């Protein structure tokens, strides 16, 4: 389910607070637009992601679990998720 305008604004605000990287040449409206584009992309590609998941996970997991799985994988790819096994 897509975020409403308030949800998108809060994602953008929290992302800017937590990123702690220089955003040279990127404005707040640029970030808000990027959040909206990402949210729209997730909606448009939800069925494709679901079909890519193996059974029985696909049929057993609810939308929340599937979304969290996507987020965990994306965060690990961005070096933002540390696992206990990393030492």
C-alpha positions as CSV (number, residue, x, y, z in Angstrom):
1,X,0.0,0.0,0.0
2,X,1.5,3.3,-1.0
3,X,2.3,6.0,1.5
4,X,0.2,9.1,1.8
5,X,1.7,12.6,1.6
6,X,2.4,12.7,5.3
7,X,4.1,9.3,5.2
8,X,6.3,10.3,2.3
9,X,7.3,13.6,4.0
10,X,8.2,11.7,7.2
11,X,10.3,9.2,5.2
12,X,12.2,12.1,3.6
13,X,12.8,13.9,6.9
14,X,14.0,10.8,8.7
15,X,16.2,9.8,5.7
16,X,17.8,13.2,5.8
17,X,18.4,13.0,9.6
18,X,19.9,9.5,9.5
19,X,21.9,9.7,6.3
20,X,24.7,11.9,7.6
21,X,26.3,12.2,4.2
22,X,26.8,15.4,2.2
23,X,24.0,16.0,-0.3
24,X,25.7,18.5,-2.5
25,X,23.3,19.8,-5.2
26,X,20.3,17.8,-3.8
27,X,17.5,19.9,-2.4
28,X,14.7,18.9,0.0
29,X,12.1,18.9,-2.9
30,X,14.5,16.6,-4.8
31,X,14.5,14.2,-1.9
32,X,10.7,14.3,-1.5
33,X,10.4,13.6,-5.2
34,X,12.8,10.7,-4.9
35,X,10.8,9.3,-2.0
36,X,7.6,9.6,-4.1
37,X,9.2,7.9,-7.1
38,X,10.5,5.1,-4.9
39,X,7.1,4.6,-3.3
40,X,5.5,4.5,-6.7
41,X,8.1,2.1,-8.0
42,X,7.4,-0.3,-5.1
43,X,3.7,-0.2,-5.8
44,X,4.2,-0.8,-9.6
45,X,6.6,-3.7,-9.0
46,X,5.0,-5.4,-6.0
47,X,3.6,-8.3,-8.1
48,X,6.9,-8.9,-9.8
49,X,8.7,-9.0,-6.4
50,X,6.0,-11.4,-5.0
51,X,6.4,-13.7,-8.0
52,X,10.2,-13.8,-7.5
53,X,9.9,-15.1,-4.0
54,X,10.2,-18.9,-3.6
55,X,7.4,-21.1,-2.3
56,X,6.4,-21.7,0.4
57,X,7.6,-18.2,1.6
58,X,5.5,-16.5,-1.1
59,X,2.2,-18.0,0.0
60,X,3.0,-18.2,3.8
61,X,4.3,-14.7,4.4
62,X,2.0,-11.7,4.6
63,X,2.7,-8.3,3.0
64,X,4.4,-6.9,6.2
65,X,6.9,-9.8,6.2
66,X,7.6,-9.5,2.5
67,X,8.2,-5.8,2.8
68,X,10.5,-6.3,5.8
69,X,12.5,-8.9,3.9
70,X,12.9,-6.4,1.0
71,X,14.0,-3.7,3.4
72,X,16.5,-6.0,5.2
73,X,18.1,-7.1,1.9
74,X,18.2,-3.5,0.7
75,X,19.7,-2.2,3.9
76,X,22.4,-4.9,3.9
77,X,23.3,-4.0,0.3
78,X,23.7,-0.4,1.5
79,X,25.9,-1.4,4.4
80,X,23.3,-0.2,6.9
81,X,22.4,-3.6,8.4
82,X,24.9,-5.3,10.7
83,X,24.2,-8.9,11.7
84,X,25.4,-10.7,14.9
85,X,27.4,-13.0,12.7
86,X,29.5,-10.1,11.4
87,X,31.4,-10.2,14.7
